[in-house]
Amino acid sequence: MVGVGVVKQNNANQVVSIISSLGVPLLVACDVAKPPSFVRSIAAKFNVKVYSPSRNMSQESKHLMAKEILNHHIRDAYAAALKAYRKYSNRFRHINKKYPEKAEEYKRMVLEGLPVGKYD
């Protein structure tokens, strides 16, 4: 995996710097139903929403999603990102087929909670 690592939570600026060096996030995901303030602050710095599951992800489910990842911090982050991706994947496939020329713009709108394709 590219860009995988562990950073202590007490340095939001360092986390933002690392994320920024990889690109611009459209969503921040976490593995617990009530996102910690640190996660919310990272999302706020990028002005994006936080995806959180309806209930905390179990260690077993995270392990099944990413059994090849030994570091539990990285595994938890990967599992949260994968769960968020799965939530939106069908919608994104539909957008790719129906609106290929505007796919990236419309995916961003979906993540922001805006209506897509109504005005085409």
Steps between C-alpha positions, in 0.01 A plus 500: 500500500620846419504759773426266788634584842410581856510847653413582858164673529637796690629674188217596266728721291731206431204283397365776274844541344530127428151483350563814291820350362295210362213703356179672603253285697131512422401313817657397830396159632513352847413161646279614788143628502589818688803652325767622741566875510841441340335340195243779480779760520692339212183495288433864591847604386416362154138616517369147435252272672582211730373153417428295809320167518161475667665293774862445596680254275604187686862389513391179330340681206805726458728199509292322234512808277876542533654184643825558309564824692677427826510847656162546667495881453553466126254209481232703679551799269497279191182322613328833565599627154384176338164512681449859385594404144255209504222734615546715190632250242167414333412866468846575357467220242162639395650848464790362294254340257239773480719811522854402392595856405397635842577195713759657729292812557189295574682263736621801696141626514379163633759513778389853583137385519388702197253382233664365186391525138173681570586788272635311197 
